């Protein structure tokens, strides 16, 4: 079995190089990228495939001697009879030993530049989403702490009020604090599935009426139909 058999399954083009920077192995993705059978690539000097030979050779030698991976964004594959193909190239030194590897010392991974840019955009998107989630967590934490004090104070105040009309205002504070608490919980669990259950439209309307009365002093005349059945909602 070839020591590089696992690389044959990769969707990314990979070639193995020896000390003289000659191709010793090319996976099927490399055959497709170079539009050349592996048997024709093997034994071919790697540098002759590209336009930037002197700079690439210097960087490959550095990667080989220092064990650092080398990444190049402007390697151009000079395709015979076709327009040049911009590629990104990442080279990794092979530390494995054994007769099966012969004198192979480097693995080169090659991707079309447009694919590399697409991957970079996806990486930035993931990073932005992680930063957004962290911001939401911090914001939720800062909001939830005072909500507890706000709700508790409204409950204590409600006990001291003799008027039912004034207690309605403290109920608005308590219910709105609970609503904000539920909102923070949903922000921290964005993949929450809808909770479909029976909902009374009268209860929803009464909640809106209480908010309008508390915030704007608006009085609404109510004329509900008690025969209306409950709705299904989230």
C-alpha positions in Angstrom: 0.0 0.0 0.0 1.2 3.5 -0.9 2.2 5.6 2.2 0.1 8.4 0.7 -3.0 6.3 0.0 -5.0 8.4 2.5 -4.3 11.5 0.4 -6.1 10.0 -2.6 -9.5 10.6 -0.9 -8.9 14.3 -0.4 -10.8 16.9 -2.5 -7.8 19.2 -2.3 -4.9 18.7 -4.8 -1.8 17.3 -3.0 1.6 16.4 -4.4 4.6 14.9 -2.6 8.1 16.2 -3.3 11.6 14.8 -2.8 14.8 16.7 -1.8 15.3 17.8 -5.4 11.7 19.1 -5.4 10.6 16.5 -7.9 7.0 15.2 -7.8 6.9 11.7 -6.3 3.1 11.5 -5.7 0.0 13.2 -7.0 -3.5 12.5 -5.8 -6.6 12.4 -8.1 -7.5 16.0 -7.1 -4.0 17.1 -8.3 -4.5 15.2 -11.6 -7.8 17.1 -12.1 -6.3 20.5 -11.1 -3.3 20.1 -13.5 -5.4 18.3 -16.1 -2.5 15.8 -16.2 -2.3 12.1 -15.3 -0.4 11.3 -12.1 2.1 9.1 -14.1 3.0 12.2 -16.2 3.3 14.5 -13.1 5.6 12.0 -11.2 9.2 12.6 -11.9 8.5 16.2 -13.2 10.3 19.1 -11.4 7.7 20.8 -9.3 9.0 24.3 -10.0 8.6 24.0 -13.8 4.8 24.0 -13.3 4.8 27.6 -12.1 5.8 31.0 -13.2 7.2 32.2 -9.9 10.1 29.7 -9.8 12.9 31.6 -8.0 10.8 32.9 -5.2 9.0 29.6 -4.8 12.2 27.7 -4.7 13.6 29.9 -2.0 10.5 29.5 0.1 10.4 25.8 -0.3 14.0 25.5 0.7 13.2 27.5 3.8 10.2 25.3 4.7 12.4 22.2 4.2 15.2 23.5 6.5 13.1 25.2 9.2 10.2 22.8 9.5 7.8 25.8 9.1 4.8 25.5 6.7 5.0 27.9 3.8 1.9 29.6 2.4 2.0 31.4 -1.0 -1.0 33.2 -2.4 0.3 34.2 -5.9 1.6 30.9 -7.4 0.5 30.7 -11.0 0.2 27.4 -12.8 1.4 27.9 -16.4 -1.1 25.7 -18.3 0.0 24.8 -21.8 -2.4 26.2 -24.4 -4.7 27.7 -21.7 -4.7 30.8 -19.6 -2.6 30.7 -16.4 -4.3 29.5 -13.2 -3.7 31.4 -10.0 -3.2 29.0 -7.0 -2.5 29.1 -3.3 0.2 26.7 -2.2 0.8 25.4 1.3 3.9 23.2 1.8 4.4 21.0 4.8 7.6 19.1 5.7 7.2 15.3 6.2 8.8 14.0 9.4 7.9 10.4 8.8 10.8 8.0 8.0 10.9 4.6 6.4 11.7 3.0 3.0 8.2 3.5 1.8 8.7 7.2 1.9 12.0 7.0 0.0 13.4 10.5 -0.1 10.1 12.3 0.0 10.3 15.4 2.3 7.5 17.8 1.4 3.8 17.8 0.8 2.3 20.6 -1.3 -1.4 21.5 -1.1 -2.8 23.5 -3.9 -6.1 25.3 -4.3 -7.4 27.7 -6.9 -7.3 31.3 -5.6 -11.1 31.8 -5.9 -11.7 28.7 -3.7 -9.2 30.1 -1.2 -10.9 33.4 -1.1 -14.3 31.7 -0.7 -12.9 29.7 2.3 -11.4 32.9 3.7 -14.8 34.6 3.5 -16.5 31.7 5.2 -13.9 31.8 8.0 -14.5 35.5 8.5 -18.3 34.8 8.6 -17.8 32.1 11.3 -15.6 34.5 13.3 -18.1 37.3 13.0 -20.9 35.0 14.2 -18.8 33.9 17.1 -18.1 37.5 18.0 -21.8 38.3 17.7 -22.8 35.5 20.0 -20.2 36.6 22.6 -21.6 40.2 22.4 -25.2 38.9 22.9 -24.1 36.8 25.9 -22.4 39.8 27.5 -25.4 42.1 26.7 -27.9 39.5 28.1 -25.8 39.2 31.3 -25.8 43.0 31.8 -29.6 43.3 31.2 -30.7 40.2 33.3 -28.9 41.4 36.5 -30.9 44.6 36.9 -34.1 43.0 35.8 -34.2 40.9 38.9 -34.0 44.0 41.1 -36.6 45.8 39.0 -39.1 42.9 39.3 -38.5 42.4 43.0 -39.0 46.1 43.7 -42.2 46.1 41.8 -43.5 43.2 43.8 -42.6 44.9 47.1 -44.3 48.1 46.0 -47.4 46.2 45.0 -47.8 44.9 48.5 -47.9 48.5 49.8 -50.6 49.7 47.4 -54.2 49.6 48.4 -55.6 50.7 45.0 -56.3 47.9 42.5 -55.8 50.5 39.7 -52.2 51.3 41.0 -51.5 47.6 41.4 -52.2 47.2 37.7 -49.2 49.4 37.0 -46.9 47.3 39.1 -48.2 44.2 37.2 -47.2 45.9 34.0 -43.7 46.3 35.4 -43.5 42.7 36.5 -44.8 41.2 33.3 -42.6 43.4 31.1 -39.6 42.3 33.2 -40.6 38.7 32.7 -40.9 39.4 29.0 -37.4 40.9 28.8 -36.1 37.9 30.8 -37.7 35.5 28.3 -36.2 37.6 25.4 -32.7 37.3 26.9 -33.2 33.6 27.2 -34.2 33.3 23.5 -31.2 35.4 22.5 -28.9 33.0 24.3 -30.6 30.0 22.6 -31.1 31.1 19.0 -32.0 27.6 17.8 -35.1 27.4 20.0 -38.0 25.7 18.2 -41.4 27.4 18.2 -43.6 26.5 21.2 -47.0 26.1 19.6 -49.8 26.1 22.1 -53.4 27.6 22.6 -53.4 31.3 23.1 -56.2 33.5 24.3 -56.6 36.6 22.0 -58.4 38.3 24.9 -55.3 37.9 27.2 -53.0 39.3 24.5 -55.3 42.3 24.0 -55.5 42.9 27.7 -51.8 42.9 27.9 -51.5 45.5 25.1 -54.3 47.6 26.8 -52.3 47.6 30.1 -49.1 48.7 28.4 -50.8 51.6 26.5 -52.5 52.8 29.7 -49.3 52.7 31.7 -47.1 54.3 29.1 -49.4 56.8 27.4 -52.5 57.1 29.7 -54.7 55.9 26.9 -58.1 54.4 27.9 -59.6 51.8 25.5 -63.2 50.7 25.4 -63.4 46.9 25.3 -66.1 44.8 23.7 -64.8 41.2 23.6 -66.7 38.3 22.1 -66.5 35.6 24.8 -67.4 32.9 22.3 -64.1 33.2 20.4 -62.0 30.1 20.8 -58.3 30.1 21.6 -55.8 30.4 18.8 -52.7 28.3 18.1 -49.5 30.4 18.4 -45.9 30.6 19.5 
